[in-house]
């Protein structure tokens, strides 16, 4: 269980960074705008969820 808590998030993070960079280099202007918008929405949701869970 210890390995899953620490290794899995690192592997998921590395895979996400690799996937985003791959799609970023292979997409045009419209694709880059969609990736940026999606990442902005995910970041906003993550920050608000973290804030909610900390203060609740």
C-alpha positions as protocol buffer text, in pm:
chain_id: "A"
residue {
  index: 1
  type: UNK
  ca { x: 0 y: 0 z: 0 }
}
residue {
  index: 2
  type: UNK
  ca { x: 291 y: 232 z: 75 }
}
residue {
  index: 3
  type: UNK
  ca { x: 424 y: 197 z: -280 }
}
residue {
  index: 4
  type: UNK
  ca { x: 85 y: 280 z: -434 }
}
residue {
  index: 5
  type: UNK
  ca { x: 52 y: 602 z: -233 }
}
residue {
  index: 6
  type: UNK
  ca { x: 387 y: 742 z: -345 }
}
residue {
  index: 7
  type: UNK
  ca { x: 487 y: 572 z: -670 }
}
residue {
  index: 8
  type: UNK
  ca { x: 151 y: 588 z: -851 }
}
residue {
  index: 9
  type: UNK
  ca { x: 108 y: 970 z: -831 }
}
residue {
  index: 10
  type: UNK
  ca { x: 464 y: 1019 z: -957 }
}
residue {
  index: 11
  type: UNK
  ca { x: 406 y: 784 z: -1250 }
}
residue {
  index: 12
  type: UNK
  ca { x: 73 y: 951 z: -1333 }
}
residue {
  index: 13
  type: UNK
  ca { x: 235 y: 1296 z: -1318 }
}
residue {
  index: 14
  type: UNK
  ca { x: 521 y: 1194 z: -1549 }
}
residue {
  index: 15
  type: UNK
  ca { x: 275 y: 1035 z: -1794 }
}
residue {
  index: 16
  type: UNK
  ca { x: 55 y: 1346 z: -1789 }
}
residue {
  index: 17
  type: UNK
  ca { x: 351 y: 1578 z: -1856 }
}
residue {
  index: 18
  type: UNK
  ca { x: 475 y: 1355 z: -2138 }
}
residue {
  index: 19
  type: UNK
  ca { x: 126 y: 1332 z: -2291 }
}
residue {
  index: 20
  type: UNK
  ca { x: 64 y: 1706 z: -2271 }
}
residue {
  index: 21
  type: UNK
  ca { x: 402 y: 1788 z: -2425 }
}
residue {
  index: 22
  type: UNK
  ca { x: 345 y: 1533 z: -2702 }
}
residue {
  index: 23
  type: UNK
  ca { x: 3 y: 1672 z: -2791 }
}
residue {
  index: 24
  type: UNK
  ca { x: 131 y: 2031 z: -2756 }
}
residue {
  index: 25
  type: UNK
  ca { x: 408 y: 1980 z: -3013 }
}
residue {
  index: 26
  type: UNK
  ca { x: 180 y: 1794 z: -3255 }
}
residue {
  index: 27
  type: UNK
  ca { x: -115 y: 2033 z: -3247 }
}
residue {
  index: 28
  type: UNK
  ca { x: -192 y: 2355 z: -3430 }
}
residue {
  index: 29
  type: UNK
  ca { x: -303 y: 2688 z: -3294 }
}
residue {
  index: 30
  type: UNK
  ca { x: -660 y: 2575 z: -3224 }
}
residue {
  index: 31
  type: UNK
  ca { x: -541 y: 2260 z: -3049 }
}
residue {
  index: 32
  type: UNK
  ca { x: -304 y: 2458 z: -2828 }
}
residue {
  index: 33
  type: UNK
  ca { x: -589 y: 2688 z: -2727 }
}
residue {
  index: 34
  type: UNK
  ca { x: -804 y: 2386 z: -2635 }
}
residue {
  index: 35
  type: UNK
  ca { x: -521 y: 2228 z: -2433 }
}
residue {
  index: 36
  type: UNK
  ca { x: -461 y: 2557 z: -2251 }
}
residue {
  index: 37
  type: UNK
  ca { x: -830 y: 2597 z: -2174 }
}
residue {
  index: 38
  type: UNK
  ca { x: -857 y: 2240 z: -2046 }
}
residue {
  index: 39
  type: UNK
  ca { x: -551 y: 2278 z: -1824 }
}
residue {
  index: 40
  type: UNK
  ca { x: -683 y: 2608 z: -1688 }
}
residue {
  index: 41
  type: UNK
  ca { x: -1018 y: 2448 z: -1601 }
}
residue {
  index: 42
  type: UNK
  ca { x: -847 y: 2149 z: -1435 }
}
residue {
  index: 43
  type: UNK
  ca { x: -618 y: 2377 z: -1236 }
}
residue {
  index: 44
  type: UNK
  ca { x: -910 y: 2591 z: -1118 }
}
residue {
  index: 45
  type: UNK
  ca { x: -1112 y: 2285 z: -1018 }
}
residue {
  index: 46
  type: UNK
  ca { x: -813 y: 2133 z: -838 }
}
residue {
  index: 47
  type: UNK
  ca { x: -742 y: 2448 z: -639 }
}
residue {
  index: 48
  type: UNK
  ca { x: -1106 y: 2496 z: -543 }
}
residue {
  index: 49
  type: UNK
  ca { x: -1144 y: 2128 z: -444 }
}
residue {
  index: 50
  type: UNK
  ca { x: -826 y: 2141 z: -236 }
}
residue {
  index: 51
  type: UNK
  ca { x: -943 y: 2460 z: -64 }
}
residue {
  index: 52
  type: UNK
  ca { x: -1283 y: 2305 z: 3 }
}
residue {
  index: 53
  type: UNK
  ca { x: -1133 y: 1989 z: 150 }
}
residue {
  index: 54
  type: UNK
  ca { x: -887 y: 2181 z: 368 }
}
residue {
  index: 55
  type: UNK
  ca { x: -1145 y: 2415 z: 521 }
}
residue {
  index: 56
  type: UNK
  ca { x: -1432 y: 2168 z: 550 }
}
